[in-house]
């Protein structure tokens, strides 16, 4: 007897499963499960769009041959990575550029998880987000250091009676 996987799927944020491979195929045929909807089964690290895991099905792809390939919006990984790197290099702008890279990275990862943005840029987006967080932290330390310096400087000037 062949081993049958139990699948879980996520459609518009709602989780379903476990369901058999045959039931999953039926849902695709009924239009309840789409090309970009996320699926998961034991042995997978994370949820993936159905079109990325077709090779795991015993009887071939559950997506019909005529189904359209997903249309993704281009990812913004290059912009996020550049902002993150600049936040580290130009440390006095780290708060601003790092905050922007951090926010844009979060939003882009959400768009990728929702199947709206091209997932091939996930690594670049994640790297840019991490650089943005580091740049933001460096900027915070710099601002606190400057505040302490000004406090000490003007405290000494005030004590001197200038």
N, C-alpha and C positions, 0 to 999 in steps of 0.2 A: 504494500500500500504506500502510495506516494505521500510525502509530508506536505501538508497544506499550511501555508502561512496564514496567520491572522493579522489583518491590516486594520489600522486606525486612520481616519481621515479627518481633515479640518476644512470645513466649508464656511466662509464668511465668519470666522471666529468661533464657530460651533464645532465641538469634537464629536465624532461618531466612531463606534467600533467597540469591540473587535468585530470585524466582518470577514467572511471568507473571500478568497480571490474571485470566485464566481459571482458573489454578491457585489463586489467592487466593480467588476466588469458590467454587471447589470445597471449599476448606478451611472456609470459612464454612458451607457447606451440610452438611459432615460434622461440624461442631461443633469442629473443631480450632482455629479462630480465632474469638474472641468479639468482641462489640461494643466492649469496653473494651481489648482487646489493642492494643499499639502497632504502627504500621506506618510505613515510611519509603520514599521514593523520591527519586531525584535531583531537586534543585530545592527540596526541603523543608529548612528550617533545622534542625528537630529531629524526633524521633519524636513521633507524635501518635496518640491513640486512633482506631481505625477509624471510629467514628461521626463524628469531626470532619473527616475528609478524604473523605467519600463523594462530594463534588462533583468530585473529581479523576479519577474513574473514567469511562472513555469510554462504557461501556454502562449507565450508571446505577449506583445504589447496590448494593454487594455484600451489604448487610445486608437480609434479607427484610423486606417491609413489616410483617409481624406481629411482628417482633422487639421485645422490650421495650426501652424507653429505659433508659439506665444509671441506677442508683440510687446516688447519692453521699451520703456523710455530709457534713454542712455543714462548710465550712472554718472555721478558727479565726483568720482573718486579722485581724479587729478586735482580738481579745485580744492577738495577737502585736505588732501595730502600736502599741497603747496601751502595752504593756510596754516596747517599744523607745523610744518617745518619752519615757516617764517615766524610763527609764534615763539619757537625756541631760539632761533637765530637773532631775531630783533626783540630781545627780551623785554624792552620797555613798552612794546606793543603786545606783549604776551597775553595780557588780560583780554584785550579786544580781539585779536586774531585767534587766540586759543579758544576763547568763548564761542566765536563764530564757527571754528572748525569742529568743536565739541558738539555744538547744537546741530550743525549740518550733518555730521557723522551719524548722530542718533536718528535724525529724520530719514536719512538715506538708507540706513539699515532697516528701519521700519518699512520703508517703501519696498525694499528687496524682499523682506519677509512676507509682505502682502502680495508679492508677485507683480508689482508695478514697474520696478526698476531692474535693469540688467544685473543678474547676480554674479556675473564674472568679475565685477569690480569690488566684491566684498572685502578682499584682502587689502586693497588700496584704501578703501573707506575706513576700515578698522585701523590701519596704520595711521591715517590722517587724524582720526579721532583721538588715538592715543597720544600722538604728537601734540594735538591741541590741548589735551588735558595736562600734559607735561609743561607746555608753554604757559598755560593759564596759571599753574602752580608756581612756575618761575616768576611770572609777573606779579603774583600775590606776594611772594617773598620779597621781590624788589620794591614793591609799594610799601610794605611794612618796614623794610630797611630804610627807605627814604623818609618815612614818617618819623622813625626813631631818630634818624640823623638830624632832621629839622628840629625836632623837639629838644634834642640835646644841644644843638647849636644855639637856638634861640633862648634856651634856658641859661646857657653860659653867658650870652650877650646880655640878657636881662639881669643876671647876677652881677655883671661888671658895671652896670649902670650906664650903658651907652644909650 
